[in-house]
Amino acid sequence: MPTSLPPLPDRAEAEPANPGAKLLFALVGLFYWITLTPFPDLSIDPVLVKPAGWSQMLAAILFLVLIAHALQPQIRGMVMRPRAFLCLLFGWFVFTAAVSPDMASALKRIMIAMTVTVSASIFLLLPRDERQFARLAGAGVMLILGLCYLGVLAFPTRAIHQTNDFLEPQHAGHWRGLYMQKNEAGVAMVLISFVGLYVASSWSKRIGYAIVAAAVFFLLHTGAKTSMGMLPAMLVLAALVERFPVTRLPIVFGGVALLNLLTIGVVAIRPIRDFVQSLGIDATYTARADIWLLGLDAIAQRPITGYGFDGFWQTPELKNSTLSIATWAVKAVDAHNAYLDAAINAGLPGLLLMLVWVLYLPLRHVAKAQERNNFNALARLFLRVWLYSIFLAGLESVFMTRSGPVWFSLCVAMFGLGYQARCRAAGVRSIEHDDDQALAQGSAGFRSAQGQG
């Protein structure tokens, strides 16, 4: 691949194996993708299920080991960039937590969310090169798929929705694999499909396409219609963003704005509600409209600082308020819209900062990666994951979550695009062509780019 900077030698030839880093990569990835509570029993009221105390201890240990790895001189300059902006963003979230009605709980939750973000930025610096990253990522998603199918075949009561599910018996028969709910499983299968396509172009066509086929087959049995529709749509949008720069702003900013207008807008603007109904779409979005209306009212009450991180939904003050007589939405666990929740948690300034982080900066990094002739299969993976996540955020609260694969994967994609925008080309070859590819994670390619932009 032509580049203004000379290619660097492949660390696979220059350095010994890195079993410790590979093991850490696998443990961290599986910790967020499988979690410590796979195959939950849905016949039990989830309110009664308390997380084990050792789970927080394990999370802390993994985080500390990641920090120790990131203290290496050749790595630490790459972690959590752009640092000034991220300090501003998290500083604002800490401030809003400090002035929230429940300061201690809000501060604790934002600190946990920060560890997830920092972990994602270090996670990409663990593999030696792109080939190793492709193999580790492929092996990881194959393990997840294997567990999901094993559950369906061997433990169907724990991997398929049942009629005795406590909360959603209407989903009986839909596959959920090791996840809590069919929609969560559907999201995981879409992300796994993206990884499979990447593996097909960077490691093994046979393995990669087998991953895609298995993930799509499982997705079709989840009944997650939104994910089914978004998978092909995101592949098309990602191709447009990559090949036609003029489409980037309309797709990213215009698309996200339109999605929110057609969802949240239905509760605030009557013509939009009428238009959505004319399309044959349930204008209540399976009763989410009640939640969005309550969320908009909450923002109007505290528009600047919000309620602190996760300081509004599921609080005793909300559940026991007079609103409980008027609407069932007081029982909601979140706003089912990440942008709305950002404003509820940290006010409109917090929402603005989140938009800069999750929309503007990645889009800028896509452009820079192409300017450096460094937009390869790896960058394409990050682009697909990022686009899918920011559109999914219009229907689910995926920002700053403390567990599960979506926020962790979104952070990996955002930091990955940043690394691609700053790194040099290295001698890792694609199986499709002989262009030099950017080193994936933590390799000399990313580290040598410090000071290059």
N, C-alpha and C positions, 0 to 999 in steps of 0.2 A: 504494500500500500504506500503510495507516495506520501512523503511527509517532509516538513521543513527541518525536522530534527532527525539525527541518525538513529537507526534502530539499535536497541540494546540486546545483549545476549539473553537467551532464555535461561531463567534461573533453574530450570529443570536440569540443565547441563552444568551450571556453575555452582549449585549449592546442593547439599545433601537433602535427603527426605525430611519432611517436617511432620512426623506422626503426631506430635503434641498439638500442633495447630490444626491438623485435619480432624483430630478427635474433638477439639474445642469447637470447630466449625459445625461438626455433626451434632454435638450436644446442644449448642445454642439454637441451631435451626430446628431441631426436633422439639426442643423445649417450647418454642412458640407455635410450631405447627401442630404438634400432637398434644401439647400441654400435659399436665400431671393428672388430669382427670378424663382420659379418653373413655368412650362408650358409657356416658352417664346414664343412670337409671331414671327415665322420665316419668315413671309411675309415682315418684316421690315429689312432693312440693319442693321446688328448688330453693325456696326461702329457708327450708329446714336443713339444707346441705351446706355445711361450713367447710371452707378450704382447710386442708391440713396445715398445721403450723410449720412443718418441715418444708413445705413448698416455698415459703418465703425465704427460708434459710438457703435452699438450693439456688433460688434465683439470685440471692445476694452473693453466693459463692461464685456462680458463673460470671456475674458482673465484675467481681473483684479480679478474677482470673483474666477476663478481657482487658480490664484496666492495666493489669500488670504487663500484658502483651503489648498494649498500646504505648507503654512508657519507653519502648525501644526508640532510640534517637531517629532511626530512619522511618518510623511510623507516626510518631506523635504529632508531627506537623500536619498530617492529613486528616486527623480525627475531627469530627464536628465542624465542618466548614460549610458556609461562611460563619466564622465564630462570632464576629461582632453582631451580625443580625440575629443569630440564634440566642446569643446572650440577651439581646433586647426582647426577643419573643418570650423566652422562658422567664426573663426578669419581670415582664408584664404579667404573666400567668402567676408568678409567685406573689406579686403585689396584690393582684385581685384575690388570691387565696387569703392573703394576710388581712384583708379588709372584709372578708366574707363573713356571713353569720356563723359558720363553723370553721374557724381558721385552722385548727389542728388537723381535722380530717382532710380539708382541702389541700393543705400543704403536704400531707403525707401522700395523697393521691397524685399530686403533680410531681413529686419527687420520684415516685414509681414510674410514672409516664416518661420522665426524663431518662431514667435508666434504660428503658426500652429503646429510646432514640439513640442514646450513646452506644448501646450494644449493637444496634444496626449499623452504625458508622464504622465500628471496629470489625464487625463480622466480615465486611468486604475485604479487610486487610489480612485475613488469615490464610487463604490458599496461596500457593506458591506462584501459580500462573493461571491463565485462562483455561488451559486444558484440565488442570486439576480442579478448578472451580466447576467446570462442566460435568466432570465425573462425580464430584461430591454432590452437586445439586441433583443430577440425574439419579444417583443412588438414593438420595434422601426422599425424593418424590415417589420413587418406586416402592420404598418401604412404607410410605404413607398410603399409597394405593393398595399395597398388599394387605395392610391392616384393615383398611376400609372394606375390601372384598372378603377378608377373613371374617370380619364381623357379620357381614350379610349372610355368609354361608354357614358359619359355625355358631354365631350368637345373634340370631335375628332379632330377638327382643331388645337387644342393646344397640343394634345398628339399623333397624327399620322402625319407623314410627308405628305405634300400636294403638289400638282402640282404648287402652287403659292409660294412655299418657295423661298426666295430671293437667297440663295446660292446653295442649292442642291435639286432642284425639281425632280431629277432623283430617289430620295429615296421615292417618293410618295407611300403611302400605308404601309410603314414600321412603326411599333410602336416605339415611343420614350418616352412615359410616361411623367413624369414631367421634363425630361432632355432636353438638347439642341439638341442632335443628337442621332441617333439610336445606334451608336457604344458606346456612353457614357452610354446609357440605357443598352446595352448588358453587359458592364463591371459591372454595378451596379447589374444586375441580377446574374452574376457569384458570386460576393461577397456575395449577399444575399443567394444564394444556399449554400455557405460554412457555413454561420451563421445558416441556417436551419438544416444542418447536425449536427452542434454542439448542437443546441437546442434539437434535437432528442435524443442525447446521454446524455444530462445533465439536461434536464427539462421535456420535454414531447415528446414522439415519435410521437403522433398524430399531434401535432402542428408543430413539426419540419419537418416532411415529407410533411405536407400540404404547408409549406413555400417553400420547395424545388420544389414541383410540380408546385406551382403558379409561382415561379421565372423561372423555365425552360420553362413553357408554354409561358410566356411573352418573354423570350429570343428567342424562336423559331420564334416569330412574329416581332422581331426587324430586322431580316435580317443581324445581326452582325455575319458573318461567322467565323471570328477569335475567338470571344468569345465562339461560339458554339463548335468549335474544341478544345479550350483550357480548357474548363470546365472538360471534362473527362480526358484529358491529364494531367492536374495538380493534379487530384485525384490520378492518377496512380503514378506520380512522387513523390508526397508527401508520398505515402505509401512506395515507394522504399527508400526514404531518411530516413523515420522513422525506417524501419525494417532492412535495409541493409546499415550499416555505410560506407562500401567500395564504395557505389555508390554516396556518397554525393559530393565529389569534382568533379567527372565527370559531374554530373547532374547540379550543380550550376555554377561552373566556366566554365566547358566545354560546357554546354548547352547554357549559355549566350554568350560565345565567338562564338560558332557556329551560333547562331541566328544572331548575328551582322555581322558575316562573310558572311552569305547568304543574308543579306539585304544591309548593307552599302558596303559590299565587291563587290557588283555587279557594282558599279560605279567606282571602282578603279582597279579591277582585272578582266581582260577579260575572263580567263578560268572559273572563278566563274559565270560570267554573262552567258556564254555559257551553263554551267551546270544547272543553274536555268532555263534557257529557255528550256533545254532538258527535264525538269520535267513537262513542260506544264504550268509553272508559269510565269505570266507577270513580266519580269525582271525590269520593271519600277516601280512595286508596286504601280499602279494607280498614276503614275507621282511623287511618293515620291523620286525617284532616283535623279531627278533634285534638290530637296531640299537638299538631302544628299551630292550631289556634291558641292553645294554652301557652305554647312556647313563645309565640309572638307577643302575647300579653305579658309574659315574664320579662322579655327584653324591654318592653315599653316601661316597665316598672324600674329596672336598673340598667339603663342603656350604656353606661360608661364602664363600670367595673364588673357587671354581671353578679353571679352568685358564688363565684369561686369554682374551682375545678370539681365537677360532679357534685355541686352543692345545691342543686335544685330538685332533680328527679329522685324519687324514692326517699325523700326526707320526711321525718315525722310532721314537720311544719306543713308540708304540702298535703300529705295524706290526711291529716286531721283538720285541714282548713275547711271553710264553708264551701270551697269549690268542689269538694267531694260530693256535694249534693247535686251540683249542676252538671258535672261531667265525670265520666269514668276515666278520663285521661290522666287524672292525678295518680293513677296506679302504674302509669307507663314507666319503663326503666330508662328510657332516653327519648330523644326527639325523633328518632328514625330519620335524621338528617344531620350530617356532620357539620354543615355550615351553620345551621340554626343552633346546634349545641355549642359551637364555638362562641357565638354571640351570647348565649345564655351563661356560659361558664366565665367568659372574660370580657364581656361587653363588646360593643362595636369596634373599639380599637383592637381587641384581641382577634376578632373576625378578620379585620383588615390585615393584621400581621400574618394570620394563617393563610390568607389568600396569596400574599406575597411568597410565602414559603412553599406552598403546595401547588401553586399555579404558575406564578411568574418565574421564579428561579429555575425550576426544571425546564421550562420552555426555553429560557435563555441558555441553559446548558446544552440542550439539544442543538441549538444553532451553533454554539461554540464547538461542539464535538464535530459537527460537519465541516466547519471552517478549518479545523485541524486535520481533515480527512481521517477522522477517528470514529466514525459512526459505523460500527460493525455489528455482528450478531449479538454481542453482549449488550451494546447500547440499545439494540432493537428489543431485547428482552426487558430492559429497564423501562423503555418507552411504553411497551404494552401494559406492563404491570401498573405503571403510573397512570396512564390514561384510564384504564379500567377502574382503578381505585378512586380517582377524583369524580368519575361519573357515578360510581356506586355510592359515593358519599352523599349524593342527593337523595338517596333512599334509605341509607343506613348510617348510623353514627359510628364511623370507623376511625376518626381522628383521635389520637392520644389514648387509645384503648390500652389497657395494661396486660392483656393476654390475647391469644388467638393470632392467626397468621396475617390478617389484613394490614393492620397498622405497621407491624414489623416489616412486612414485605414492601409496603409503600415507602417506608423510610429507607430500606435497602435500595429501592429503585431510585429515589431522589438523590441519595448520596452517590449511588453508582453513576447516574448521569453527570453529577458534578465531577467525579473522578475522570470520566471519559472526556469531559470538557477540558481537563487540566493535564492529562497524561500524555506521554510520548508513545509512539508506536514501538512494538517489541516483536521479536521473532517468534510469535505463536501463529501457526498456520491454520486456516479454516479448511475443513475437509471438502468444501465446495470450490475453493479457488486458492491461489498461492499468494494472495495479498498478505502483507504483514498485518497482524491484528494487535489491538491494544491489549496489554496484559490485563487480566481480570482484576484481581484483588490483591492489595498489599504487596504486589510484586515490584520489581525494580521499575516497571513501567509507571505505576502510580507514584511511587515515592520520588522518583527522579524528576517528576513534574513540578515539584514545589518551586515556587518562584517563577514558573512559566506562565502564570495567568490564573 
